Amino acid sequence: MISTLEELLPEAKFSKQPSGGGTPAGVRKHSSQSSAAVVYDDGHGKAALSVSLGRQNPEEVAEGDLACPDKNFTPFETCSATTLTDGPRLVLFKGWEYPDRREETRWWYADLLTPEGYRISVHEWNAPAEKGAGVSRPAPPLSLDRMKGLAQAEEWRPLLASLPEPEASAPRPPAPEGLSGDTILSRLTELLPEGLTVKESGKQEAEYAYVVVDDGQGKSFVQINIQPGMSDVAATLFGSDAEVLDDGTKVVTHQGPGEKGGAGVKMREVDTIRPGGLRVVISAFNAANQNEAASREEPALPLDQLKKIATSEVRLG
């Protein structure tokens, strides 16, 4: 794999990655996957570069298998996800190794999945290692077009074919308990006060959803978790100072700096648990997401509005 990778790259000096780097040095194999990594030096600064090859059952390959990440959780410069004319699914991504940009390590990749179940992922950084090494050049060495060509290279085919056939799929796990993300997102949107415009939204399969709202003074990220069966944490999270409502719901509030992200981020949070163990937590930020600096003075929703949403009716059935 290393020799094939080096042959496909533009002429440069190659070396092993420094110890402590996040990307594996040399070649690693496990089950139906193999990976290789080198340090590439074209005279403009050393760069970590890696490729991984894998196989999966063709019947499991779906058009949506490869997609761009949610930008509110994984910020990026550019990302595209397309289905090529001959069937493969391709993602081209330009972003950062650290979502909060605490270091300017750039991470670019091309990820290709063919209808036969072959997957080729090529990654590059503007540092000698994925993590633990200082930035050595302004950007990774290869353009996304060059990365696309590298992922599509026919030279990988014999290596892919030599990988063990993937094992039979394990039974699909049961759906998570609790409300679906779609239901939570719909309910959250319904309960937002007038004067807010939803700019973006997203959700997980179950228990979580978010919206990015704007009241004309800047974007504000609002997220909600609805978790059943949480009675075992009630004593830990809801002490004697918790407010107890008439129906037995316990409520605590928090205000302070955001746990992640850029300068000046403030968070307001209302955490509730109902007598049956249903926990509803909602928080609002004065930023468009948790990885960026503040975009407004205060979160768009005050604590009393967050409390109203958190204690509203929840229909699990």
Disulfide bonds with the S-S distance in Angstrom:
Cys68-Cys79 2.14
